[in-house]
Amino acid sequence: MFSDDRTRTATGVQRRRRPSSISGRRSRSDSLTGRVRAHDPFELIRWLALSQPDPRKALAELVQNSLDAGAPRVRVIRMREKGVACLRIFDDGEGVIPEMDRPEALRYIATHIGHSRKRSLSPQERLTLMTQGQYGIGLLGFWSLGQMLEMRTSVPGQRSHRLVLHRDRPDFLIEPLRGRLPLDERWTEVVVVGLHRAAQAALLGRRAADYLASELRGQLLAREVELTVEDRMSRGRGQKLFHVRPPRFLGERLEGIGPVEVPGYPPVRFEIYLAGEESADGAEPHGLAVYAAGTLVAEGFHALGGLGLDRSPWTDPRLSGMVDFPGLHVAPGSRRGVVVDEAAQAFSRALAAVEPVLAGLLESLERRRAEDLDRTLIRDLQRAFRDFYRQRPRYAMLPVQGERDQGAGPGGDGVKGGKEEAGADSLTPGATEGPPVDEQPGGLDRPAIEASPVETAYLLPPGPLAMVSIIPSPVRVECGRTRRVRARAFDADRRQVEEPVTFDWSLAGAVGVLSREEGLDSSDQILLLATTEPAEGVLSVVARSGVLEAWDEATVEVLEELLSSTRSGEGIPEPEFVLQPGAPWRSRMLEDGRWQVNSGHRDYRTIADVPALKLRYLAMLFAKEVVLRSYQDLRLEKPLEQLVEVAAYADRNLASKRRRQRRSNQARGG
């Protein structure tokens, strides 16, 4: 019997009457309470299944289930069975709900869509177990793959069974596997039968392997699992077996951003790289991706506008890598995007605290990169004008002074003043050896090993082998000529080793061939016969004394001619960059011999981020100064400046075109 203010309808919905107001007037309408339920549960399942349109993501969901089961081996096979295209995912994990009997376990899977046994795990437990499933709808992704799904499962002590689901059909079938003996095995196999044509194209062996490597990168790195993709449907003699390995990010890793604690949640982990404008193979950086416990949930921070994270530095196109937060909840079905909840808000607050640190690292690293690039450009400029003074003796080079211009002499061969430190040791074939080479160990780029004075007395003899040095280093030789190179072995105190030492030499690069000098049994000397064309390579030596080894290498440069400077103090100096945006001059020579370049000029700023154009700009300025210094005619200054202006205008257009093309490629990639 109900009270006067409550009635029950025939449908079970309770109807409450609101109490009358203080004025005594009654409410115009009654309120209803009840439980929300689907009118047609299978229609809701249909919508959940169709929310996953990407067959590659559906494959990743099935592989994810294998990883969640702790499988050490997972095999994905695209094949034909009885003429029908199929996809098989086999693993040897713990199995489908191993504590249940096989029929009950499969029945639970079929009748609990939308409910996952993993959902009760905390984010920390989920991180520890590296489990991702939390919605219980992963199997529905097979709708985007094919017409039928068959799940086969076997655990020790039970007969193997299978579960059969059909696309667009609400019924399921569970039955024992026919012809399968009850062996003591534990495995799970999911077979998708009748692959759609679009799914077949998306799941080609290489495409599927690359997608899984990127999608599950964090989990594959954290687990000891062997994941392979085999494409038995591919034709021809191409590769059919692919080992899925996590891809390497491009660029230089930013150190100093460690895990950030988030109260009540697992910490946020960072793996961030600063990529260049382009990688070696022309690929561009893909941006920072967002992962949840190792599984990709957002390909970039542009997708996190709901959290206000679609801003710099997270969207900086120079960055690549990953930000991983296991506490994130993702959209069911497509498994892309982040649910804006308390965990996501905590994630956003944690990143806000990291932004100043990341911005500072970017600024510092970019400044260091710019300095390294400038040094590289100066070296390339000196190489570009190597031997210019010999080929064009009517021109005067620019003054060089101080250690910063070391290697800028007329020969441009990397030795101060253009002098070759051991030119007398270059031999023509069959010639007698000249004066002995300077046996000071160490090259220009390594600390020299100081020889001990003769009068110094040691209480103990030299120790065992600790280091070896190639003399000279670098090795410079004229085209077609022979150069003798020596190796010296030293102990930890930089004294020459007295124990027997053998030396093994090797040469990398097309710079010539190595040979032993006739009548010389010792391996500490080698002859290098240079090629007839200028080239660069690397000469290496390994010294061995008993079980001890030491290694050294030296750069080999084959030059047209080794020159000694006859114009002391002239060469290709390092420019001094001066920031004067309002000044009209591009470059100038001061009375004290310094060469200055205006880095604030418009022509310089527009091409400063394009190394090739920047090098050409510096080369034009250097050529202008060489002509002015050679002819001492002030009337040439204006036409030379106009020539540089015209060439710089063309380079500005080329730089703008490259930037537009780069932005267009990034937009298509995003």
Buried (B, 14 or more C-beta within 10 A) or exposed (E): EEEEEEEEEEEEEEBEBEEEEEEEEEEEEEEEEEEEEEEEEEEBBBEBBEBBEBBBBBBBBBBBBBBBBBBEBBBBBBBEEEEEBBBBBBBBBBBBBBEBEBBEBBBBBBEEBEEBEBEEBEBBEBBEEBBBBBBBBBBBBBBBBBBBBBBBBBBEEBBBBBBBBBBEEEEBEBEBBEEBEEEEEBBBBBBBBBBBEEBBEBBBBEBBBBBBBBBBBBBBEBBEBEBBBBBEBBEEEEEBEBEBEBEEBBBBEBEEBEEBEBEEBBBBBBBBBBBBBEEEEEEBBBBBBBBBBBBBBBBBBBBBEEBEBBEEBBBBBBBBBBBBBBBBBBEBBEBBBBEEEEBBEBBBEBBEEBBEBBEEBBEEBEEEEEEEBBEEBBBBBBEBBBBBBBEEEEBBBBBBEEEEBBBBBBBBBBBBBBBBBBBEBBBEEEEEEEEEBEEBBBBBEEEEBEEBEEEEEEEEEBBEBBBBBBBBBBBBBBBBBBBBBBBBBBBEEBBBBEBEBEBEBEBEBEBBEEEEBEEEEEBBBBBBBBBEEBBEBBBBBBBBBEEBEBEBBBBBBBBEEBBEBEBEBBBBBBBEEBEEEEEEEBBBBEEEBBBBBBBBBEBBBBBBBBBBBBBBBBBBBBBBBBBBBBEEEEEBEEEBBEBBEEBBEEBBEBBEEBBEEBEEEBEEEE
